[in-house]
Amino acid sequence: MKSVVNKVDLKSETYPVVKASLDHLVLFTSPGSGVCLNGDSKNWPFVGSYSEAWSESLYTVFTGSVTLSND
């Protein structure tokens, strides 16, 4: 059995970066600043919500894909 662990050095993280919480994604453009990419249409944060006070420590780097459209 073989195991390989790749660690991500979060201190060297570059922006922009998409991060995920339990219920939404945020495109961080700088530390703590960014825009919500998806979410519930009835509860904040709404898609497009911008903030300079996201608690970035509550998010993990999102490694999936995001498709944006004007639909």
Rosetta silent file (secondary structure, phi, psi, omega in degrees, C-alpha in Angstrom):
SEQUENCE: MKSVVNKVDLKSETYPVVKASLDHLVLFTSPGSGVCLNGDSKNWPFVGSYSEAWSESLYTVFTGSVTLSND
SCORE:     score description
SCORE:     0.000 S_00000001
   1 L     0.000  138.914 -179.123    0.000    0.000    0.000 S_00000001
   2 L  -129.624  141.402  179.246    1.292    3.453   -0.876 S_00000001
   3 L  -130.912  133.264  176.896    0.073    6.830    0.301 S_00000001
   4 L  -124.037  125.391  179.884    0.968   10.260   -1.093 S_00000001
   5 L  -113.505  124.943  176.068   -0.110   13.390    0.729 S_00000001
   6 L  -107.468  118.472  179.791    0.008   16.747   -1.015 S_00000001
   7 L   -95.388  142.653  175.777   -0.201   19.687    1.338 S_00000001
   8 L  -102.550  124.993  177.508   -1.396   23.083    0.255 S_00000001
   9 L   -84.120   98.993 -176.383    0.463   25.989    1.834 S_00000001
  10 H   -64.594  -22.475  178.818   -2.425   28.365    2.521 S_00000001
  11 H   -69.340  -24.725  179.974   -0.022   31.187    3.353 S_00000001
  12 H   -98.359   13.917 -179.448    1.165   31.256   -0.252 S_00000001
  13 L   -59.031  138.495  179.013   -2.385   31.258   -1.607 S_00000001
  14 L  -107.945  156.804  179.596   -2.908   33.544   -4.554 S_00000001
  15 L  -114.796  148.972    3.999   -5.982   35.541   -5.484 S_00000001
  16 L   -75.617  154.691  178.746   -8.463   35.324   -7.056 S_00000001
  17 E  -147.348  138.338  177.016   -9.545   32.022   -5.479 S_00000001
  18 E   -92.704  129.649  178.165  -12.943   30.309   -5.168 S_00000001
  19 E  -127.028  153.490 -176.000  -13.730   28.983   -1.696 S_00000001
  20 E  -116.953  142.460  167.219  -16.686   26.993   -0.369 S_00000001
  21 L  -108.869 -165.517  179.855  -18.670   27.097    2.853 S_00000001
  22 L   -66.757  -29.769 -173.100  -21.430   24.643    3.720 S_00000001
  23 L  -132.197    4.672  177.190  -24.001   26.378    1.514 S_00000001
  24 L  -159.668  165.582  178.104  -22.338   28.802   -0.896 S_00000001
  25 E  -113.000  144.539  176.169  -19.230   29.678   -2.914 S_00000001
  26 E  -127.943  133.159  171.912  -17.319   32.952   -2.789 S_00000001
  27 E   -89.844  103.166  179.357  -14.860   34.261   -5.363 S_00000001
  28 E   -81.673  125.741  179.250  -12.257   35.931   -3.143 S_00000001
  29 E   -99.162  -18.337  174.537  -10.431   38.729   -4.960 S_00000001
  30 E  -161.815  169.490 -177.624   -8.262   39.623   -1.959 S_00000001
  31 L   -54.858  118.919  177.928   -8.140   38.518    1.684 S_00000001
  32 L    80.516   -7.285 -177.600  -11.687   38.774    3.089 S_00000001
  33 E  -113.818  136.989  177.777  -13.097   40.460   -0.041 S_00000001
  34 E   173.977 -173.773 -175.719  -15.161   38.809   -2.731 S_00000001
  35 E  -128.134  139.969  179.326  -18.480   38.033   -4.362 S_00000001
  36 E   -72.691  129.823 -179.516  -20.934   35.183   -3.775 S_00000001
  37 E   -95.963  -23.464  177.070  -21.194   32.859   -6.791 S_00000001
  38 E  -155.272  160.463  179.318  -24.137   30.762   -5.671 S_00000001
  39 L   171.620 -177.592  179.195  -26.573   30.597   -2.810 S_00000001
  40 L   -75.858  134.190 -178.750  -30.163   30.422   -1.698 S_00000001
  41 L   -72.899   -8.939 -178.187  -32.439   32.910   -3.463 S_00000001
  42 L  -107.445  -18.877 -176.100  -34.287   33.609   -0.169 S_00000001
  43 L  -124.565  145.378  176.451  -31.391   33.941    2.303 S_00000001
  44 L   -69.821  142.614    6.079  -28.239   36.030    2.335 S_00000001
  45 L   -86.394  138.167  176.881  -25.748   35.789    0.756 S_00000001
  46 L   -84.669  159.088  175.065  -27.477   36.138   -2.584 S_00000001
  47 L   -56.771  130.436 -179.895  -25.707   35.489   -5.877 S_00000001
  48 L    92.092   -6.626  178.655  -23.668   38.602   -6.614 S_00000001
  49 L   -63.631  125.683  178.891  -23.455   39.757   -2.972 S_00000001
  50 E  -106.533  141.235  176.628  -20.145   41.577   -2.502 S_00000001
  51 E  -148.503  150.423  172.739  -18.435   41.992    0.845 S_00000001
  52 L  -106.451   13.117 -176.580  -15.085   43.082    2.185 S_00000001
  53 L  -132.441   33.420  174.432  -15.762   41.244    5.462 S_00000001
  54 L   -67.118  139.238  175.392  -16.133   37.549    4.565 S_00000001
  55 L   -83.311   84.811 -171.781  -14.797   35.338    7.367 S_00000001
  56 H   -59.105  -24.549  179.402  -12.373   33.556    5.090 S_00000001
  57 H   -67.017  -15.454  179.061  -11.346   31.102    7.820 S_00000001
  58 H   -86.545    0.151 -175.032  -14.820   29.521    7.497 S_00000001
  59 L  -116.372  154.193  173.336  -14.141   28.539    3.866 S_00000001
  60 E  -120.888  154.384 -179.259  -12.065   25.884    2.148 S_00000001
  61 E   -61.969  129.748  179.722  -10.543   26.060   -1.308 S_00000001
  62 L   -89.670  124.024 -177.048  -13.058   24.841   -3.908 S_00000001
  63 L  -107.256    4.648  178.079  -11.490   22.441   -6.404 S_00000001
  64 L   -82.706 -156.212  178.071  -14.564   21.782   -8.550 S_00000001
  65 L  -123.794  154.523  178.941  -15.735   23.819  -11.491 S_00000001
  66 L  -128.745  130.837  176.324  -18.118   26.753  -11.781 S_00000001
  67 L  -114.559  122.363  179.582  -20.015   27.679  -14.938 S_00000001
  68 L  -101.894  141.509  177.203  -21.405   31.209  -15.156 S_00000001
  69 L  -149.047  168.626  179.484  -24.175   32.186  -17.572 S_00000001
  70 L   -99.058   22.702 -178.826  -26.719   34.938  -18.131 S_00000001
  71 L   -71.274    0.000    0.000  -29.740   32.607  -17.966 S_00000001
